[in-house]
Amino acid sequence: EAALKSMRTDLYALYRQELRANPGLPEILGQLDVPFCVASSSTPERIHLSLELTGQLPWFAPHIYSATMVKNGKPAPDLFLHAAAAMGVSPENCLVIEDSPAGIAAAHSAGMAVFGFVGGSHAAPSGLRSTITAMAPDRVFDDMHALPDLVRSLRTKKKAH
């Protein structure tokens, strides 16, 4: 217990020092004309801290969902299905923005559209783009500024079908 608490303290100190939002994210979120939430594998405490440190908490609260709220985390669909139900949106009308293979698998299993985001600082060094692309998300993108237009284009495409 003490070792875990010490590790958590060190991690949160590192977050406070290093964690940054994607440039322009508040403006980008402000352009989205659909409801949105966070559905993360992290603990509620860690999600809250991350959002607070990056100035995103007001954009997402209270719509913050953690894998601790469901029986099975990603790659199981449970968390995304829980978030959709809590938001009052059917899975086929959801879009997941994911930067992990487990999350893309979870979105596919939940019957949700998914965009693979490969613009995070962790993506290039780990070769994540090729892994994510191979999982066949609906779209792969690396610039968060493109998100509002990508969301609109998906909505237009769905209405046409």
C-alpha positions as CSV (number, residue, x, y, z in Angstrom):
1,E,0.0,0.0,0.0
2,A,2.8,2.5,0.9
3,A,4.7,1.6,-2.3
4,L,1.7,2.1,-4.4
5,K,0.9,5.4,-2.8
6,S,4.5,6.6,-3.3
7,M,4.3,5.6,-7.0
8,R,1.0,7.4,-7.4
9,T,2.5,10.5,-5.8
10,D,5.5,10.4,-8.1
11,L,3.3,9.9,-11.2
12,Y,1.1,12.8,-10.2
13,A,4.1,15.0,-9.6
14,L,5.3,14.1,-13.1
15,Y,1.9,14.9,-14.6
16,R,2.0,18.3,-12.9
17,Q,5.4,19.0,-14.4
18,E,5.0,17.5,-17.9
19,L,1.3,16.9,-18.9
20,R,0.1,19.3,-21.6
21,A,-3.1,19.4,-23.7
22,N,-2.9,19.2,-27.5
23,P,-2.5,22.8,-28.7
24,G,-5.8,24.6,-29.3
25,L,-7.9,21.9,-27.6
26,P,-10.3,24.2,-25.8
27,E,-11.1,25.9,-29.1
28,I,-11.4,22.6,-30.9
29,L,-13.8,21.2,-28.2
30,G,-15.9,24.5,-28.5
31,Q,-16.4,23.7,-32.2
32,L,-18.0,20.3,-31.6
33,D,-21.7,20.4,-32.0
34,V,-22.4,17.0,-30.4
35,P,-22.4,15.9,-26.8
36,F,-19.0,14.4,-25.7
37,C,-17.5,12.7,-22.7
38,V,-14.3,11.0,-21.5
39,A,-14.3,7.2,-21.2
40,S,-10.9,6.2,-19.9
41,S,-9.1,3.2,-18.6
42,S,-7.6,5.4,-15.9
43,T,-8.9,5.8,-12.3
44,P,-11.4,8.7,-11.7
45,E,-8.7,10.5,-9.6
46,R,-6.1,10.3,-12.4
47,I,-8.7,11.3,-15.1
48,H,-9.8,14.3,-13.0
49,L,-6.2,15.4,-12.4
50,S,-5.2,15.0,-16.1
51,L,-8.2,17.1,-17.2
52,E,-7.7,19.7,-14.5
53,L,-4.0,20.1,-15.3
54,T,-4.7,20.5,-19.0
55,G,-7.6,22.9,-18.6
56,Q,-10.1,20.5,-20.0
57,L,-12.1,19.6,-16.9
58,P,-14.8,22.2,-17.5
59,W,-15.4,20.8,-21.0
60,F,-16.0,17.3,-19.8
61,A,-17.3,17.3,-16.2
62,P,-19.6,15.7,-15.2
63,H,-19.4,13.4,-18.2
64,I,-16.3,11.4,-17.1
65,Y,-16.4,7.6,-17.1
66,S,-13.7,5.3,-15.8
67,A,-13.1,1.6,-16.3
68,T,-13.5,1.3,-12.6
69,M,-17.3,1.8,-13.2
70,V,-17.6,-1.4,-15.3
71,K,-16.8,-5.1,-14.9
72,N,-14.4,-5.3,-17.8
73,G,-12.1,-2.6,-19.1
74,K,-10.9,-2.1,-22.7
75,P,-10.6,-4.0,-25.0
76,A,-14.1,-5.2,-23.8
77,P,-16.9,-2.8,-24.9
78,D,-18.3,-2.3,-21.4
79,L,-16.9,1.2,-20.7
80,F,-18.0,2.6,-24.0
81,L,-21.5,1.0,-23.7
82,H,-21.7,2.4,-20.1
83,A,-20.7,5.9,-21.3
84,A,-23.2,5.8,-24.2
85,A,-26.0,4.7,-21.9
86,A,-25.2,7.5,-19.4
87,M,-25.1,10.0,-22.2
88,G,-28.4,8.7,-23.6
89,V,-27.0,7.9,-27.0
90,S,-27.3,4.6,-28.8
91,P,-24.0,2.9,-29.6
92,E,-24.5,3.1,-33.4
93,N,-24.7,6.9,-33.0
94,C,-21.5,7.2,-31.0
95,L,-18.0,8.1,-32.3
96,V,-15.0,7.1,-30.2
97,I,-11.7,9.0,-30.5
98,E,-9.0,6.6,-29.5
99,D,-5.2,6.5,-29.3
100,S,-4.8,2.9,-28.2
101,P,-5.3,-0.4,-29.8
102,A,-7.3,-1.7,-26.9
103,G,-9.7,1.3,-27.2
104,I,-10.1,0.8,-30.9
105,A,-11.0,-2.9,-30.3
106,A,-13.5,-1.9,-27.6
107,A,-15.2,0.6,-29.9
108,H,-15.5,-2.0,-32.7
109,S,-16.9,-4.5,-30.1
110,A,-19.4,-1.8,-29.0
111,G,-20.6,-1.2,-32.5
112,M,-19.4,2.4,-32.5
113,A,-17.6,4.4,-35.1
114,V,-14.0,5.0,-34.1
115,F,-11.3,7.4,-35.2
116,G,-7.7,6.5,-34.4
117,F,-5.8,9.5,-33.1
118,V,-2.0,9.2,-33.7
119,G,-0.9,12.8,-32.9
120,G,-0.1,12.3,-29.3
121,S,3.5,12.5,-28.1
122,H,3.6,8.8,-27.4
123,A,2.4,7.7,-30.9
124,A,5.5,8.2,-33.1
125,P,8.2,6.7,-30.9
126,S,6.1,3.6,-30.3
127,G,5.2,3.0,-34.0
128,L,1.5,3.3,-33.0
129,R,0.3,4.6,-36.3
130,S,0.9,1.4,-38.2
131,T,-0.7,-0.7,-35.4
132,I,-3.8,1.6,-35.2
133,T,-4.1,1.7,-39.0
134,A,-4.0,-2.1,-39.2
135,M,-7.0,-2.2,-36.9
136,A,-9.1,-0.4,-39.5
137,P,-10.7,2.5,-37.6
138,D,-13.1,4.6,-39.6
139,R,-10.4,7.2,-39.9
140,V,-6.8,7.7,-38.7
141,F,-5.8,11.3,-38.0
142,D,-2.9,13.1,-36.3
143,D,-4.1,16.7,-36.0
144,M,-6.7,17.4,-33.4
145,H,-7.6,20.7,-35.3
146,A,-9.2,18.4,-38.0
147,L,-11.6,16.8,-35.5
148,P,-14.6,19.2,-35.8
149,D,-14.6,18.8,-39.6
150,L,-14.1,15.0,-39.3
151,V,-17.1,14.7,-37.0
152,R,-19.2,16.8,-39.3
153,S,-18.2,14.7,-42.3
154,L,-19.1,11.5,-40.5
155,R,-22.5,12.8,-39.5
156,T,-23.2,13.9,-43.1
157,K,-22.1,10.4,-44.3
158,K,-24.4,8.7,-41.8
159,K,-27.4,10.9,-42.8
160,A,-26.8,10.0,-46.5
161,H,-27.2,6.2,-45.7
